[in-house]
């Protein structure tokens, strides 16, 4: 690193007298113009899609503005289950009745059967089956706390995605 630094300084030296090049004049802050700011493509698109005045004098968004905003944020899917005041979704109902009751009872055999029933991964959730198999193995080995920890692993990794995309899917 030091060698590169000295190499850079040596390149700036004037041959023969060892002084730094005097070809560059000192710049005052008044002589330096403001830096240019270049917008990225999404920012430029949103800037060009600003509101424009309609013939009647009211402001309206340009068609490209509404297309850009709809393309960037898909509408959230709404469900008829799972929220307060709504019935449980299929997996939620199953989790409460089968997996939840197995955990509440502290029964390793029931918990292992619950994990085995959960072994088929929903689409796009490839690690799900491995987590389920690990939970079943731990429960079968008598490690209730280890098996229960697999519930948290799976929930941490997949719960929000599952709720957002497929909570009304039939289960199991």
C-alpha positions as CSV (number, residue, x, y, z in Angstrom):
1,X,0.0,0.0,0.0
2,X,2.8,2.4,0.9
3,X,4.7,1.6,-2.2
4,X,1.6,2.5,-4.3
5,X,1.2,5.8,-2.5
6,X,4.9,6.7,-3.2
7,X,4.5,5.6,-6.7
8,X,1.6,8.0,-7.1
9,X,3.5,10.9,-5.5
10,X,6.5,10.1,-7.8
11,X,4.3,10.3,-10.8
12,X,3.3,13.8,-9.8
13,X,6.8,15.0,-9.4
14,X,8.4,17.2,-12.1
15,X,11.4,15.4,-13.6
16,X,14.7,16.8,-12.5
17,X,13.9,19.0,-9.6
18,X,11.8,16.7,-7.2
19,X,9.1,19.3,-6.7
20,X,5.4,18.7,-7.1
21,X,3.9,19.9,-10.3
22,X,3.0,23.6,-10.1
23,X,0.8,23.3,-13.2
24,X,-2.3,23.1,-11.1
25,X,-3.4,26.4,-9.6
26,X,-5.1,26.6,-6.2
27,X,-8.9,26.7,-6.5
28,X,-10.9,28.9,-4.3
29,X,-14.3,27.8,-3.1
30,X,-15.9,30.6,-5.2
31,X,-14.4,29.2,-8.4
32,X,-15.9,25.7,-7.8
33,X,-19.3,25.2,-9.2
34,X,-22.0,23.2,-7.4
35,X,-21.7,19.5,-8.0
36,X,-24.1,18.0,-10.5
37,X,-26.6,15.5,-9.3
38,X,-27.7,12.8,-11.7
39,X,-31.0,11.1,-11.0
40,X,-31.2,7.3,-11.2
41,X,-33.6,5.8,-13.7
42,X,-36.5,5.3,-11.2
43,X,-36.0,8.8,-9.8
44,X,-35.9,10.2,-13.3
45,X,-39.1,8.4,-14.2
46,X,-40.9,9.7,-11.2
47,X,-39.6,13.2,-11.8
48,X,-40.8,13.1,-15.4
49,X,-44.2,11.7,-14.3
50,X,-45.0,14.7,-12.1
51,X,-48.4,16.3,-12.1
52,X,-49.4,18.4,-15.0
53,X,-52.2,20.9,-15.4
54,X,-55.3,19.7,-17.2
55,X,-57.2,21.9,-19.7
56,X,-59.7,22.9,-17.0
57,X,-56.9,24.1,-14.7
58,X,-57.0,21.1,-12.3
59,X,-53.8,19.1,-11.7
60,X,-53.7,15.6,-12.9
61,X,-51.0,12.9,-12.8
62,X,-49.7,11.9,-16.2
63,X,-50.4,8.3,-17.4
64,X,-46.8,7.3,-16.9
65,X,-47.0,8.3,-13.3
66,X,-49.9,6.0,-12.5
67,X,-48.3,3.2,-14.5
68,X,-45.0,3.7,-12.7
69,X,-46.6,3.7,-9.3
70,X,-48.8,0.6,-10.0
71,X,-45.8,-1.3,-11.4
72,X,-43.6,-0.6,-8.3
73,X,-46.2,-1.7,-5.7
74,X,-48.6,-4.5,-6.4
75,X,-51.9,-4.4,-4.6
76,X,-51.9,-6.4,-1.4
77,X,-54.1,-9.4,-1.6
78,X,-57.0,-9.4,0.8
79,X,-58.2,-12.5,2.5
80,X,-61.6,-13.5,4.0
81,X,-59.8,-15.3,6.8
82,X,-57.1,-14.9,9.4
83,X,-57.7,-11.4,10.7
84,X,-59.6,-10.3,13.7
85,X,-63.3,-10.9,13.2
86,X,-62.7,-13.4,10.4
87,X,-62.5,-17.2,10.6
88,X,-59.1,-18.8,10.8
89,X,-57.4,-19.6,7.5
90,X,-56.9,-23.4,6.7
91,X,-53.3,-23.7,7.9
92,X,-54.0,-21.4,10.9
93,X,-56.9,-23.6,12.0
94,X,-54.7,-26.8,11.5
95,X,-51.8,-25.3,13.4
96,X,-53.9,-24.3,16.4
97,X,-55.7,-27.7,16.6
98,X,-52.9,-30.1,15.7
99,X,-49.5,-28.5,16.2
100,X,-50.5,-26.1,18.9
101,X,-52.2,-28.8,21.0
102,X,-49.2,-31.1,20.6
103,X,-46.9,-28.3,21.9
104,X,-49.3,-27.5,24.7
105,X,-49.5,-31.1,25.8
106,X,-45.7,-31.5,25.8
107,X,-46.2,-34.9,24.0
108,X,-43.1,-35.6,21.8
109,X,-44.9,-38.3,19.8
110,X,-47.8,-36.0,18.8
111,X,-45.3,-33.2,18.0
112,X,-43.3,-35.5,15.8
113,X,-46.5,-36.5,13.9
114,X,-47.4,-32.9,13.5
115,X,-44.0,-32.1,12.0
116,X,-44.3,-35.1,9.7
117,X,-47.7,-33.9,8.5
118,X,-46.1,-30.5,7.7
119,X,-43.3,-32.0,5.6
120,X,-44.8,-31.1,2.2
121,X,-43.5,-27.6,1.5
122,X,-45.7,-25.0,-0.1
123,X,-44.5,-23.6,-3.5
124,X,-41.4,-21.4,-3.2
125,X,-40.5,-22.5,0.3
126,X,-37.8,-25.0,-0.3
127,X,-36.2,-25.2,3.1
128,X,-39.6,-25.9,4.8
129,X,-39.3,-29.7,4.4
130,X,-35.9,-29.8,6.0
131,X,-37.1,-27.8,9.0
132,X,-40.0,-30.1,9.4
133,X,-37.9,-33.2,9.2
134,X,-35.5,-31.8,11.8
135,X,-38.4,-31.0,14.1
136,X,-39.8,-34.5,13.7
137,X,-36.3,-36.1,14.4
138,X,-35.8,-34.0,17.5
139,X,-39.3,-34.8,18.8
140,X,-38.7,-38.5,18.1
141,X,-35.4,-38.3,20.0
142,X,-37.2,-36.9,23.0
143,X,-35.8,-33.3,22.6
144,X,-39.1,-31.4,23.0
145,X,-37.4,-28.0,23.4
146,X,-35.3,-28.6,20.3
147,X,-38.3,-29.6,18.3
148,X,-40.3,-26.6,19.5
149,X,-37.4,-24.4,18.5
150,X,-37.9,-25.7,14.9
151,X,-41.3,-24.1,15.0
152,X,-39.7,-20.7,15.6
153,X,-37.2,-21.3,12.8
154,X,-39.9,-22.0,10.3
155,X,-42.1,-19.2,11.5
156,X,-39.2,-16.7,11.3
157,X,-38.3,-17.8,7.8
158,X,-41.7,-18.4,6.2
159,X,-44.6,-17.0,8.2
160,X,-44.9,-13.5,6.8
161,X,-44.4,-14.7,3.2
162,X,-47.0,-17.4,3.6
163,X,-49.5,-15.0,5.2
164,X,-49.0,-12.5,2.4
165,X,-49.2,-14.9,-0.5
166,X,-51.1,-18.0,0.3
167,X,-52.8,-18.0,3.6
168,X,-56.1,-19.1,2.1
169,X,-54.6,-22.2,0.4
170,X,-56.0,-25.5,1.5
171,X,-54.0,-27.3,4.3
172,X,-52.7,-30.1,4.5
